Structures are given as C-alpha cells and as structure tokens.
Amino acid sequence: MKAHKKAGLFGAILVLLFFCYDSYHIIRISEGLSFEESLLPELKILFSNTILFIAPAVVLFLIEDFKQKYIFTAWLYPIILGLGLVNVLISNDALAAGLPMVLLVFPACVILAVLYFFLREKK
C-alpha cells in the first residue's frame, strides 16, 4: 500500500472515531426530547462535519499516484485531524473544543483535499 493511501486510511479511521464519539454525545444530549427538536439538527451537523473531514481521505484513496517530492503533505491530513480530535477530547467547554475545529481543521481539510487533487501524478 502506498504512503498516501496509508495516510488516507489513517485519516478515515480518525474520522470514524470522531463520528462514533459525536454520535454517542448526540444521543446522550437528546434524551427526553423529540427527534425533530434535538436529534435531527444535531445529526445534520454531524453529517456535514463528517463530509468535510472525509474529503481528503476520499481524494487520497481515488488518486493513483502522488508526486514523491510532496508525499509529506499526505501525512498533514491525519496529523491535523488527530490534533483536532485530541483538542475536542481534552477541552472543558464547547467553545474551546469547537472553535479550533471550525477555524483550523475544517478549512485545512478543504484546502488539503484540493491540494491533494492537484498534487496527484498526471499520466
């Protein structure tokens, strides 16, 4: 397995862990409330976050070859995602957990997905 595919797989595993962690907390928060009051809006947010997080992994899986001199950039994705996940896990309040995700990790995932698409080896 090539290095960029390993980085994509590791990032996808981190996204799955974040998805499970977030799903657990969404279900805990929405106990006693109706589906449309609490659970549905939170699930919409969860799925939109997951799409943003998984985009670089999908691009890394779909490209055949990656330019070898830029292979280190493939590992930026799981590192940034892992640091964001660790920040969410150790933060005491929602603002300290969510603000770095919104300001750093979301834009980084979008930028890296576009960057990986353009750094692929063209045939």
Secondary structure, 3 states (H helix, E strand, C coil): CCHHHHHHHHHHHHHHHHHHHHHHHHHHHCCCCCHHHHHHHHHHHHHHHHHHHHHHHHHHHHCCCECHHHHHHHHHHHHHHHHHHHHHHHCCCHHHHHHHHHHHHHHHHHHHHHHHHHCECCC
